[in-house]
Amino acid sequence: MKIKLLSLSFAFTFITAITFAQNNVQAVDSLALQSWYHQSYEKTGIYGVGTIDALEFLKSKGLKPSPIIVGVIDSGVQIDHPDLKNNIWINPKEIANNGKDDDGNGYADDVNGWDFIGGKDGKDVDHDTMESTRIVSLYEKLFETGDLKINERNRKKFPNEFKEYQRAKFIYDKDLGEAKEALSQIDEQKALIKQMAAELQNALGDKPLTLENVNEATFTVPQYKAAFIQMIENNSDLQGKNATQISMLADSEMGEAVKYYSGKVDYMLNKSYDSRYIVGDNYSDIKEKHYGNNEVEGPDALHGTHVSGIIAAERNNKIGMDGIAGDVAKILVVRAVPDGDERDKDIANAIYYAVDNGAKVINMSFGKPFSPNKERVWEAMKYAEKKGVLMVHAAGNDNKNVDTEYNYPTNFKDNENKTFVNNWITVGASTRYNNALKASFSNYGKEKVDIFAPGLEIYSTVTGGKYKFLQGTSMASPVVAGCAALLWSYFPQLTAEQVKNILFVTANKSTQAVKAGGESEDSPMINTTFDQLSVTGGVVDVFRAVKYAYENFNPEKNSKKRR
């Protein structure tokens, strides 16, 4: 799924702020907040990845990088974004817009990548259904016929399919109920926003929302002061705005909430909706490869553009923000993720395409609880392993234990407790708050989540040449992909498995107490420590990684040791 909106309305932000303000206030100015995940833990005590320190260390050793291609399988990317345009991969064997397949790879005019959810006529899939919707639609004709005897016979004849149908039906009904309930509460949310805006107007008048002004103001409800301070810290869009401007922003976000939940009802959870006619492929042929078009932005590239900026936004160009590997990485765009659940056929083909066109790292900020053609995706993962390509995948945003719950694609075959490829990293999301290091939404798992990375309050590029804070494991995954790309570009002799292992052994571990789970019976609420939430028990740190690589894998340094 392209993006799970984790804060859909200003009212939600307000409620969350009231709940957590007492525990998590940690002052930081807006510019520092935009780049917090680049900070070094050794210098600040914040679990950033140490980008700047890593680059300074590499420079001090006289090391020079090699360019590296990073595949981004996502919703599309704005390739002419001012902060990305110089770091977009260009196919050297393809002549742009001549309508020919110059390099003979089966994809005509694939100058910057390929779109596997578009048609030959240039049209693109925007909305799509959830995988649970597809499964329910497929199997309800078999198991819900209206004839109890036929239903019982089919359930006994197809036990595995019936089990999958039951699981899908449970999730489908739950999601549909929640979406309809959210839409029904819009008026109540609007009333809360109006109340909040009035309180802010009374307290501040036309003064802007700043820490100083809030601290000096008097609020009729004592909790409001702490709540507004928390909102300033966690939502840069609010800083410096007055009550009227904040009210307008809230109205806009409420509109986005309505759009999101309406989209779930009208498209994602609509059993009658089918977007595949737009693509025009033979959908039942899961090994079919050559379909789609070369339009890599698509109708809504916000998510993929944000992901790409984290990895490769141009560094030190005095605009926007800096990508972790912005000096070395080129983004190869593969569009395969709609507003809904991605399809296994498209994901497998996206992996094959990225590998065949030179990607050394592939970022995958998507996931779903069902995968009908997972074997095809596993084949593509094996192919990437054979070709020495590192794959980085988001753990998911449901606050669930993926050791016991499904999240595809995965490096674990069903009913097996061992990984089957050595080039795969699953990433959970961490925060800048040491007393709440696990992002509240992040999935976790001591066996199936490998490492954590900053995924809350992440500032990056979005469509329209703009920038925005977003949160999710979708943001944490490209942080790791960017770290891997930076490390690999300076130590190109490394294998994918070595890059992975270096990131693992240099992770910043923490034994801070955390809470996790509580969203389902399979993931009950637990009180544990951060190091028990992943294989490594820590947060990625590229500064430590490059130092470790220099000490252990630098040929020139090691040759001096031998002498």
C-alpha positions as CSV (number, residue, x, y, z in Angstrom):
1,M,0.0,0.0,0.0
2,K,1.3,3.4,-1.0
3,I,0.9,5.2,2.4
4,K,-1.0,4.6,5.5
5,L,-1.9,8.1,6.8
6,L,-0.9,8.1,10.4
7,S,-2.2,11.5,11.4
8,L,-5.2,12.3,9.2
9,S,-6.5,15.4,10.8
10,F,-5.5,18.3,13.0
11,A,-8.0,17.1,15.6
12,F,-6.1,13.8,15.8
13,T,-2.9,15.7,16.3
14,F,-4.5,17.8,19.0
15,I,-5.9,14.7,20.8
16,T,-2.5,12.9,20.6
17,A,-0.7,16.0,21.9
18,I,-2.9,16.2,24.9
19,T,-2.3,12.5,25.7
20,F,1.5,12.5,25.3
21,A,2.5,16.1,26.0
22,Q,3.6,15.4,29.6
23,N,6.0,12.7,28.5
24,N,7.6,13.6,25.2
25,V,8.3,17.3,25.0
26,Q,11.8,17.8,23.8
27,A,12.6,21.3,22.5
28,V,14.2,21.7,19.1
29,D,14.1,24.5,16.6
30,S,12.4,23.9,13.2
31,L,15.6,23.8,11.2
32,A,17.2,21.2,13.5
33,L,14.0,19.2,13.4
34,Q,14.2,19.0,9.6
35,S,17.6,17.3,9.8
36,W,17.4,15.6,13.2
37,Y,17.9,12.1,11.7
38,H,21.3,13.1,10.3
39,Q,22.6,13.8,13.8
40,S,25.2,11.7,15.5
41,Y,24.3,9.7,18.6
42,E,27.9,10.1,19.8
43,K,27.6,13.9,19.8
44,T,24.0,14.5,20.7
45,G,22.7,11.4,22.4
46,I,19.9,11.4,19.9
47,Y,19.5,8.2,17.8
48,G,20.2,9.8,14.4
49,V,22.3,8.0,11.8
50,G,25.4,10.3,11.8
51,T,25.4,11.3,8.2
52,I,27.5,14.4,8.4
53,D,30.0,12.8,10.7
54,A,30.3,9.8,8.3
55,L,31.0,12.1,5.4
56,E,33.6,14.1,7.4
57,F,35.3,10.8,8.4
58,L,35.4,9.5,4.9
59,K,36.8,12.8,3.6
60,S,39.5,12.8,6.4
61,K,40.7,9.5,5.1
62,G,41.0,10.7,1.5
63,L,38.4,8.1,0.3
64,K,36.5,8.8,-2.9
65,P,33.1,7.4,-3.7
66,S,31.8,5.5,-6.7
67,P,28.3,6.3,-8.1
68,I,25.6,3.9,-7.0
69,I,22.1,3.2,-8.4
70,V,19.3,2.8,-5.9
71,G,16.0,1.4,-7.1
72,V,12.9,2.9,-5.6
73,I,9.8,0.7,-6.0
74,D,7.0,3.0,-5.0
75,S,4.1,5.1,-6.1
76,G,6.2,7.1,-8.6
77,V,8.7,10.0,-8.2
78,Q,8.7,13.6,-9.4
79,I,11.9,13.3,-11.4
80,D,12.1,17.1,-12.0
81,H,11.9,18.1,-8.4
82,P,14.6,20.7,-7.9
83,D,16.2,18.7,-5.1
84,L,16.1,15.4,-7.0
85,K,16.5,16.2,-10.7
86,N,20.3,15.9,-10.7
87,N,20.2,12.5,-8.9
88,I,17.7,10.6,-11.1
89,W,19.1,7.6,-13.0
90,I,19.3,8.0,-16.8
91,N,19.4,4.8,-18.9
92,P,22.6,5.3,-21.0
93,K,21.4,2.8,-23.6
94,E,18.0,4.4,-24.3
95,I,17.2,7.4,-26.6
96,A,14.5,9.4,-25.0
97,N,11.0,9.7,-26.7
98,N,11.8,7.9,-29.9
99,G,9.2,5.2,-29.3
100,K,11.8,2.5,-29.6
101,D,13.3,-0.1,-27.3
102,D,16.9,1.0,-28.0
103,D,18.5,-1.3,-25.4
104,G,16.4,-4.3,-26.3
105,N,15.2,-4.9,-22.7
106,G,11.5,-5.0,-23.7
107,Y,10.7,-1.6,-22.3
108,A,10.6,1.2,-24.9
109,D,11.9,4.7,-23.8
110,D,12.6,3.6,-20.2
111,V,14.9,6.5,-19.7
112,N,14.4,7.0,-16.0
113,G,12.7,3.7,-15.0
114,W,9.4,2.0,-15.7
115,D,5.7,2.0,-14.6
116,F,4.2,-1.4,-14.2
117,I,0.8,-0.1,-13.2
118,G,0.2,1.9,-16.4
119,G,-1.2,1.1,-19.8
120,K,0.4,1.4,-23.2
121,D,-1.9,4.3,-23.9
122,G,-0.2,6.3,-21.2
123,K,-3.0,6.0,-18.6
124,D,-2.0,5.1,-15.0
125,V,-3.6,3.2,-12.2
126,D,-4.2,5.6,-9.2
127,H,-6.6,3.7,-6.9
128,D,-6.7,0.0,-6.4
129,T,-8.3,-2.5,-4.0
130,M,-6.7,-4.1,-0.9
131,E,-5.5,-7.7,-1.2
132,S,-8.1,-8.6,1.4
133,T,-10.8,-7.2,-0.9
134,R,-9.6,-9.3,-3.8
135,I,-9.5,-12.5,-1.8
136,V,-13.0,-11.9,-0.3
137,S,-14.3,-11.1,-3.8
138,L,-12.7,-14.3,-5.2
139,Y,-13.7,-16.8,-2.6
140,E,-17.1,-15.6,-1.4
141,K,-18.6,-17.1,-4.5
142,L,-17.2,-20.5,-3.3
143,F,-17.9,-20.3,0.4
144,E,-20.9,-18.0,0.7
145,T,-23.2,-19.4,-2.0
146,G,-26.4,-19.2,0.0
147,D,-26.7,-22.9,0.1
148,L,-25.4,-24.3,3.4
149,K,-24.6,-27.8,2.1
150,I,-22.6,-26.4,-0.8
151,N,-20.8,-24.1,1.4
152,E,-19.8,-26.9,3.8
153,R,-18.8,-29.1,1.0
154,N,-16.5,-26.5,-0.6
155,R,-15.0,-25.6,2.8
156,K,-14.0,-29.2,3.3
157,K,-12.7,-29.5,-0.3
158,F,-10.6,-26.4,-0.1
159,P,-9.5,-26.0,3.5
160,N,-6.5,-23.8,2.9
161,E,-8.4,-21.4,0.6
162,F,-11.2,-21.3,3.2
163,K,-8.7,-20.4,6.0
164,E,-7.3,-17.6,3.9
165,Y,-10.8,-16.4,3.1
166,Q,-11.7,-16.3,6.8
167,R,-8.6,-14.3,7.6
168,A,-9.2,-11.9,4.7
169,K,-12.9,-11.5,5.6
170,F,-12.1,-10.6,9.2
171,I,-9.6,-7.9,8.1
172,Y,-11.9,-6.6,5.3
173,D,-14.9,-6.3,7.6
174,K,-12.8,-4.5,10.3
175,D,-11.3,-2.1,7.8
176,L,-14.6,-1.3,6.2
177,G,-16.3,-0.7,9.5
178,E,-13.5,1.6,10.7
179,A,-13.6,3.6,7.5
180,K,-17.3,4.1,7.7
181,E,-17.1,5.0,11.4
182,A,-14.3,7.6,10.7
183,L,-16.5,9.2,8.0
184,S,-19.4,9.4,10.4
185,Q,-17.3,11.2,13.0
186,I,-16.1,14.0,10.7
187,D,-18.7,16.5,12.1
188,E,-17.5,15.7,15.7
189,Q,-13.9,16.2,14.7
190,K,-14.7,19.5,13.1
191,A,-16.4,20.6,16.3
192,L,-13.3,19.8,18.3
193,I,-11.2,21.7,15.9
194,K,-13.4,24.7,16.2
195,Q,-13.2,24.5,20.0
196,M,-9.4,24.3,19.8
197,A,-9.1,27.2,17.5
198,A,-11.3,29.4,19.7
199,E,-9.2,28.5,22.7
200,L,-6.0,29.4,20.9
201,Q,-7.5,32.7,19.7
202,N,-8.5,33.6,23.2
203,A,-5.1,32.8,24.6
204,L,-2.8,34.3,21.8
205,G,-5.0,36.6,19.8
206,D,-3.2,37.2,16.5
207,K,0.2,36.2,17.9
208,P,1.9,33.3,16.2
209,L,2.1,29.8,17.7
210,T,5.5,29.7,19.2
211,L,7.0,28.1,22.4
212,E,7.5,31.6,23.9
213,N,4.0,32.8,23.2
214,V,2.4,29.6,24.5
215,N,4.4,29.6,27.7
216,E,3.4,33.1,28.4
217,A,-0.3,32.6,27.6
218,T,-3.1,31.6,29.9
219,F,-5.4,28.8,28.9
220,T,-8.8,27.9,30.4
221,V,-7.9,24.2,30.3
222,P,-4.5,23.5,31.9
223,Q,-3.8,20.6,29.6
224,Y,-4.1,22.8,26.5
225,K,-0.8,24.5,27.2
226,A,1.2,21.3,27.3
227,A,-0.8,20.1,24.3
228,F,0.0,23.1,22.2
229,I,3.7,22.8,23.1
230,Q,3.7,19.2,22.0
231,M,2.0,20.2,18.7
232,I,4.7,22.8,18.1
233,E,7.4,20.2,18.6
234,N,5.8,17.5,16.4
235,N,4.2,19.5,13.6
236,S,6.4,22.0,11.9
237,D,3.5,23.1,9.7
238,L,2.0,24.8,12.8
239,Q,5.0,26.7,13.9
240,G,4.7,30.5,13.5
241,K,1.0,30.4,12.4
242,N,-1.8,32.2,14.2
243,A,-5.1,30.8,15.2
244,T,-6.8,31.7,11.9
245,Q,-4.1,30.1,9.8
246,I,-4.1,27.0,11.9
247,S,-7.9,26.7,11.6
248,M,-7.5,26.9,7.8
249,L,-4.8,24.3,7.8
250,A,-7.0,22.1,10.0
251,D,-9.9,22.4,7.5
252,S,-7.5,21.3,4.7
253,E,-6.4,18.3,6.7
254,M,-9.9,17.4,7.5
255,G,-10.5,17.4,3.7
256,E,-7.6,15.0,3.3
257,A,-9.1,12.8,6.0
258,V,-12.4,12.7,4.1
259,K,-10.6,11.9,0.9
260,Y,-8.6,9.1,2.5
261,Y,-11.5,7.3,4.1
262,S,-13.8,7.9,1.2
263,G,-11.1,6.3,-1.0
264,K,-11.0,3.3,1.2
265,V,-14.8,2.8,0.9
266,D,-15.1,3.7,-2.8
267,Y,-11.9,1.9,-4.0
268,M,-9.8,-0.1,-1.6
269,L,-12.6,-2.0,0.0
270,N,-15.0,-1.9,-3.0
271,K,-15.4,-5.5,-4.2
272,S,-16.8,-4.3,-7.5
273,Y,-13.8,-2.1,-8.4
274,D,-11.1,-3.4,-10.7
275,S,-8.4,-1.1,-12.1
276,R,-6.5,-3.7,-14.0
277,Y,-8.2,-2.9,-17.3
278,I,-6.0,0.2,-17.3
279,V,-2.8,-1.8,-17.4
280,G,-4.1,-4.2,-20.1
281,D,-1.9,-7.1,-19.3
282,N,-2.8,-10.8,-19.1
283,Y,-3.2,-10.6,-15.3
284,S,-3.5,-14.4,-14.8
285,D,0.0,-14.8,-16.4
286,I,2.2,-14.0,-13.4
287,K,5.4,-14.5,-15.4
288,E,4.4,-11.9,-18.0
289,K,7.0,-9.1,-17.9
290,H,6.6,-6.7,-20.7
291,Y,3.6,-4.4,-20.0
292,G,3.2,-0.9,-18.6
293,N,4.6,2.5,-19.7
294,N,7.6,4.8,-19.1
295,E,5.6,7.5,-17.2
296,V,7.4,7.1,-13.8
297,E,5.7,9.9,-11.9
298,G,2.0,8.8,-12.0
299,P,-1.0,10.6,-10.7
300,D,0.2,10.7,-7.0
301,A,3.9,10.5,-6.5
302,L,4.1,12.2,-3.0
303,H,5.1,9.0,-1.2
304,G,7.8,7.9,-3.7
305,T,9.1,11.4,-3.9
306,H,9.5,11.6,-0.1
307,V,11.2,8.3,0.0
308,S,13.6,9.3,-2.8
309,G,14.5,12.5,-1.1
310,I,15.5,10.7,2.1
311,I,18.0,8.6,0.0
312,A,19.2,11.0,-2.6
313,A,18.1,14.6,-2.3
314,E,21.1,16.7,-3.5
315,R,23.4,17.7,-0.7
316,N,24.7,21.2,0.0
317,N,22.7,22.9,-2.7
318,K,21.2,25.4,-0.3
319,I,17.6,24.3,-0.9
320,G,15.3,22.0,0.9
321,M,17.0,19.2,2.6
322,D,19.9,16.7,2.2
323,G,19.6,13.1,1.3
324,I,21.8,10.6,3.2
325,A,23.4,9.5,-0.1
326,G,22.8,12.6,-2.0
327,D,26.4,12.9,-3.1
328,V,26.6,9.4,-4.6
329,A,23.2,7.9,-5.4
330,K,21.1,7.9,-8.5
331,I,17.4,7.0,-8.1
332,L,16.1,4.4,-10.6
333,V,12.3,4.8,-10.4
334,V,10.0,1.7,-10.7
335,R,6.3,2.6,-10.3
336,A,4.4,-0.5,-8.9
337,V,2.5,0.7,-5.8
338,P,-1.0,2.2,-6.2
339,D,-3.3,3.8,-3.7
340,G,-4.3,0.4,-2.4
341,D,-2.4,-2.8,-2.2
342,E,0.4,-3.6,-4.6
343,R,0.1,-6.7,-6.7
344,D,2.6,-9.5,-6.5
345,K,3.1,-9.7,-10.2
346,D,4.0,-6.0,-10.4
347,I,6.4,-6.2,-7.4
348,A,8.2,-9.2,-8.8
349,N,8.7,-7.5,-12.2
350,A,9.8,-4.3,-10.5
351,I,12.5,-6.2,-8.7
352,Y,13.7,-7.9,-11.8
353,Y,13.7,-4.6,-13.7
354,A,15.7,-2.7,-11.0
355,V,18.3,-5.5,-10.8
356,D,18.7,-5.8,-14.5
357,N,19.2,-2.1,-14.9
358,G,22.1,-1.8,-12.4
359,A,20.5,-1.1,-9.0
360,K,22.7,-2.2,-6.1
361,V,20.2,-1.2,-3.5
362,I,16.4,-1.5,-3.8
363,N,14.0,0.3,-1.4
364,M,10.5,-1.1,-0.8
365,S,8.3,1.0,1.4
366,F,5.1,-1.0,1.1
367,G,3.6,-4.1,2.5
368,K,0.4,-6.1,3.0
369,P,-0.9,-9.1,5.1
370,F,-1.7,-11.3,2.1
371,S,0.4,-12.4,-0.9
372,P,-1.5,-14.8,-3.3
373,N,1.5,-15.1,-5.6
374,K,4.3,-14.8,-3.0
375,E,6.3,-17.5,-4.8
376,R,6.8,-15.2,-7.8
377,V,8.1,-12.5,-5.5
378,W,10.4,-14.9,-3.7
379,E,11.8,-15.9,-7.1
380,A,12.6,-12.3,-7.8
381,M,14.2,-11.9,-4.4
382,K,16.4,-15.0,-5.1
383,Y,17.4,-13.4,-8.4
384,A,18.4,-10.2,-6.6
385,E,20.5,-12.2,-4.2
386,K,22.2,-14.0,-7.1
387,K,23.0,-10.6,-8.7
388,G,24.4,-9.2,-5.4
389,V,21.7,-6.6,-4.8
390,L,20.6,-5.4,-1.3
391,M,16.9,-5.2,-0.7
392,V,15.5,-2.9,2.1
393,H,11.8,-3.3,3.2
394,A,9.6,-1.4,5.5
395,A,8.3,-3.5,8.5
396,G,4.8,-1.9,8.5
397,N,2.8,0.6,10.5
398,D,0.3,-1.5,12.5
399,N,2.2,-1.8,15.9
400,K,2.2,-5.5,15.5
401,N,4.6,-8.3,16.1
402,V,5.5,-9.6,12.6
403,D,7.1,-12.7,14.2
404,T,3.5,-13.9,14.6
405,E,1.6,-11.8,12.1
406,Y,1.9,-11.6,8.3
407,N,3.6,-8.8,6.4
408,Y,4.5,-9.4,2.8
409,P,6.9,-9.4,1.1
410,T,9.0,-11.3,3.7
411,N,12.3,-13.1,3.9
412,F,10.6,-16.0,5.7
413,K,8.7,-18.6,3.8
414,D,5.5,-19.7,5.4
415,N,6.0,-22.0,8.4
416,E,9.7,-21.5,8.3
417,N,11.8,-19.8,11.0
418,K,14.9,-19.1,9.0
419,T,15.7,-16.5,6.3
420,F,16.0,-17.8,2.8
421,V,18.0,-14.9,1.2
422,N,21.0,-13.1,2.7
423,N,20.5,-9.7,1.0
424,W,17.3,-8.6,2.8
425,I,16.8,-6.0,5.6
426,T,13.4,-5.4,7.3
427,V,13.2,-2.0,9.0
428,G,11.2,-0.7,11.9
429,A,10.7,3.0,12.8
430,S,12.4,4.8,15.6
431,T,12.0,8.4,17.0
432,R,14.2,11.2,18.3
433,Y,12.8,10.6,21.8
434,N,15.0,8.4,23.9
435,N,12.2,7.7,26.4
436,A,9.9,6.6,23.5
437,L,12.4,5.2,21.0
438,K,10.1,2.9,19.2
439,A,7.6,4.8,17.0
440,S,4.2,4.0,18.4
441,F,2.9,2.8,15.0
442,S,5.9,0.6,14.0
443,N,5.8,-3.1,13.6
444,Y,8.5,-5.1,15.4
445,G,9.8,-8.6,15.8
446,K,12.9,-10.1,17.4
447,E,13.2,-12.5,14.5
448,K,11.7,-10.8,11.5
449,V,12.5,-7.1,12.0
450,D,16.2,-6.6,11.5
451,I,16.9,-3.0,12.5
452,F,15.3,0.3,13.3
453,A,15.8,3.6,11.7
454,P,14.4,7.2,12.1
455,G,10.8,7.2,10.9
456,L,9.0,9.9,12.8
457,E,9.1,13.6,11.9
458,I,11.0,13.0,8.7
459,Y,11.4,16.0,6.4
460,S,11.8,15.3,2.7
461,T,10.9,16.1,-0.8
462,V,7.3,15.9,-2.0
463,T,5.5,16.6,-5.3
464,G,5.1,20.1,-6.6
465,G,8.7,20.9,-5.8
466,K,7.9,21.1,-2.1
467,Y,8.9,19.5,1.2
468,K,6.9,17.9,4.0
469,F,7.2,16.0,7.3
470,L,5.9,12.5,7.1
471,Q,6.1,9.5,9.3
472,G,6.1,5.7,8.9
473,T,8.3,2.7,8.4
474,S,8.0,3.9,4.8
475,M,10.5,6.7,5.9
476,A,12.7,4.4,8.0
477,S,13.3,2.0,5.2
478,P,14.9,4.6,2.8
479,V,17.0,5.9,5.8
480,V,18.6,2.4,5.8
481,A,18.7,2.2,2.0
482,G,20.5,5.6,2.0
483,C,23.0,4.4,4.7
484,A,23.7,1.3,2.7
485,A,24.2,3.2,-0.5
486,L,26.6,5.7,1.2
487,L,28.6,2.9,2.8
488,W,28.7,0.8,-0.4
489,S,29.7,3.8,-2.6
490,Y,32.9,4.3,-0.6
491,F,33.6,0.5,-0.2
492,P,32.5,-0.9,-3.5
493,Q,34.4,-4.1,-3.0
494,L,31.9,-5.2,-0.4
495,T,29.1,-7.8,-1.1
496,A,25.5,-7.1,-0.4
497,E,25.7,-9.5,2.6
498,Q,28.7,-7.7,3.9
499,V,27.0,-4.3,3.7
500,K,24.0,-5.7,5.5
501,N,26.2,-7.3,8.2
502,I,28.2,-4.1,8.7
503,L,25.0,-2.1,9.3
504,F,23.8,-4.8,11.7
505,V,27.0,-5.0,13.9
506,T,27.3,-1.2,14.1
507,A,23.7,-0.5,15.0
508,N,23.3,1.7,18.1
509,K,21.7,-0.6,20.7
510,S,19.3,0.5,23.4
511,T,17.9,-1.2,26.5
512,Q,15.4,1.6,27.0
513,A,12.0,0.4,28.3
514,V,9.3,0.5,25.7
515,K,5.7,-0.6,25.1
516,A,4.7,-2.5,22.0
517,G,1.7,-4.2,20.6
518,G,-1.9,-4.2,21.8
519,E,-3.5,-3.9,18.3
520,S,-4.6,-7.5,18.0
521,E,-4.8,-10.8,19.8
522,D,-1.7,-12.0,18.1
523,S,0.2,-8.9,19.2
524,P,-0.8,-8.3,22.8
525,M,0.5,-5.2,24.7
526,I,3.9,-5.9,26.1
527,N,6.4,-4.1,28.4
528,T,9.8,-4.8,27.1
529,T,13.1,-3.2,26.2
530,F,14.0,-1.7,22.8
531,D,16.7,-4.3,22.1
532,Q,14.1,-7.1,22.1
533,L,12.2,-5.6,19.2
534,S,14.6,-6.5,16.4
535,V,17.4,-8.8,15.4
536,T,20.0,-6.2,16.0
537,G,18.3,-4.5,18.9
538,G,19.4,-1.1,17.7
539,V,19.1,1.9,15.3
540,V,21.2,2.1,12.1
541,D,24.3,4.4,12.4
542,V,26.1,5.1,9.1
543,F,28.9,6.9,11.0
544,R,29.8,3.8,12.9
545,A,29.3,1.7,9.8
546,V,31.8,3.6,7.7
547,K,34.4,3.6,10.5
548,Y,33.9,-0.2,10.9
549,A,34.3,-0.7,7.1
550,Y,37.4,1.4,7.1
551,E,39.0,-0.5,9.9
552,N,38.1,-4.0,8.5
553,F,37.5,-3.8,4.7
554,N,39.8,-1.0,3.4
555,P,42.4,-2.7,1.2
556,E,44.9,0.1,1.5
557,K,44.7,0.3,5.3
558,N,44.9,-3.5,5.6
559,S,47.9,-3.7,3.3
560,K,49.7,-1.2,5.5
561,K,48.9,-3.4,8.5
562,R,50.5,-6.5,6.8
563,R,53.6,-4.5,6.0
